[in-house]
Amino acid sequence: MKIQLKRIDNDYHFELKNERGHVTHIDSTPAVGGHDLAPSPMEYVLMGVAGCSAIDVISILKKQRQEITDYRAEVDGARVEMDGAKPFKEIDVTVYLEGDIVPEKAKRAAQLSFEKYCSVSKTLEPTATINYKVVLNNKEI
């Protein structure tokens, strides 16, 4: 896996491209000298948690022939000061599912994702606690 980064302006706005040619941008907040033209690196980490777990959960539920009509997630990260850096200490994820889905299967799919399969969560696991909950058809399970 390889990413290329190219500076766009004289501050902290960058273009990133993966090996398949997909392009995205990254920037810093105005408080640090950026222009807030794109998500920050730490916001991308949270997006990675959301995306990775979504792929896992949907894949697991599809294999179980569950009918998913909607999937959303909210991810909230709390950071801590540590030797000048601010890594995530705790990440809370709420998975919102809608459809004809057996509640136990939804819970198990989330458990498998966050505790076994999601590479992003597993990468963060040594330094951040990842909490998750599932809301199925507007009811927390």
C-alpha positions in Angstrom: 0.0 0.0 0.0 1.4 3.3 -1.0 0.2 7.0 -0.9 1.7 10.0 -2.6 1.4 13.5 -1.0 1.9 16.8 -2.9 1.9 20.2 -1.3 -0.8 22.5 -2.9 -0.1 25.9 -1.3 2.5 27.6 0.9 0.7 26.4 4.1 -0.7 23.0 5.0 -3.0 22.0 2.2 -2.0 18.8 0.5 -3.2 16.5 -2.2 -3.0 12.8 -1.6 -3.2 10.0 -4.2 -3.3 6.3 -3.8 -1.9 3.6 -6.1 -5.3 3.3 -7.9 -5.4 7.0 -8.7 -8.0 8.1 -6.2 -7.3 11.7 -5.0 -8.3 13.4 -1.8 -7.0 16.5 0.1 -5.9 17.1 3.6 -5.4 20.4 5.5 -4.9 21.9 8.9 -7.2 24.1 10.9 -6.7 27.9 10.9 -5.5 27.7 14.5 -2.4 25.9 13.3 -1.9 27.9 10.1 -4.1 25.9 7.7 -7.1 27.1 5.7 -9.6 24.3 6.7 -10.1 23.3 3.1 -10.2 19.6 3.8 -10.3 17.2 6.8 -7.3 17.1 9.1 -5.1 14.0 9.5 -6.8 13.1 12.7 -10.3 13.5 11.2 -9.2 11.1 8.5 -8.2 8.6 11.2 -11.8 8.7 12.5 -13.2 8.4 9.0 -11.0 5.3 8.6 -12.6 3.8 11.7 -16.1 4.6 10.3 -15.4 3.3 6.8 -13.5 0.1 7.8 -16.1 -1.0 10.3 -18.9 -0.2 7.9 -17.4 -2.5 5.2 -17.0 -5.2 7.8 -20.5 -4.9 9.3 -22.3 -4.8 5.9 -20.2 -7.7 4.6 -21.0 -9.9 7.6 -24.7 -9.0 7.5 -24.9 -9.6 3.7 -23.4 -13.1 4.2 -26.1 -13.8 6.7 -28.7 -12.6 4.2 -29.9 -9.7 6.3 -31.6 -6.9 4.5 -29.9 -3.6 5.1 -31.8 -0.5 3.9 -29.6 2.1 5.5 -26.3 2.3 7.3 -24.8 5.4 9.1 -22.2 5.8 11.7 -21.1 8.6 14.1 -17.5 8.6 15.4 -16.3 10.8 18.2 -12.7 10.9 19.3 -11.3 12.2 22.5 -7.6 13.1 22.5 -5.0 13.5 25.2 -1.8 15.5 25.4 1.3 13.2 25.4 4.8 14.5 24.9 3.7 17.3 22.5 1.4 15.0 20.5 -2.3 14.6 20.9 -3.2 10.9 20.1 -6.7 9.5 20.5 -7.3 8.2 24.0 -10.9 7.1 23.4 -13.1 6.6 20.3 -16.9 6.2 20.5 -18.7 4.7 17.5 -22.4 4.5 17.1 -23.6 2.4 14.2 -27.1 3.1 12.9 -28.7 0.3 10.9 -32.1 0.1 9.3 -33.7 -2.9 7.6 -35.0 -6.4 8.2 -32.1 -7.4 10.5 -32.0 -9.8 13.4 -30.8 -7.7 16.4 -28.4 -10.4 17.6 -26.8 -10.6 14.2 -26.4 -6.8 14.1 -24.7 -6.8 17.5 -22.4 -9.8 16.5 -21.4 -8.2 13.2 -20.3 -5.0 15.1 -18.5 -7.1 17.7 -16.6 -9.0 15.0 -15.7 -5.8 13.2 -14.4 -3.8 16.1 -12.8 -6.7 18.0 -11.5 -8.9 15.2 -11.6 -7.7 11.6 -11.3 -3.8 11.3 -7.7 -3.2 10.6 -8.0 0.5 11.5 -9.5 -0.2 14.9 -6.8 -2.9 15.5 -4.1 -0.5 14.6 -5.4 2.1 17.1 -6.1 -0.5 19.8 -2.8 -0.3 21.6 -3.3 3.4 22.4 -7.0 4.1 22.2 -10.1 2.5 23.7 -12.7 2.0 21.0 -16.3 1.8 22.3 -19.2 1.0 20.1 -22.9 0.6 20.2 -25.6 -0.4 17.6 -28.9 1.3 17.0 -31.2 -0.9 14.9 -34.3 0.7 13.4 -34.0 3.6 15.8 -33.6 1.4 18.9 -30.3 0.8 20.7 -29.6 -2.9 21.0 
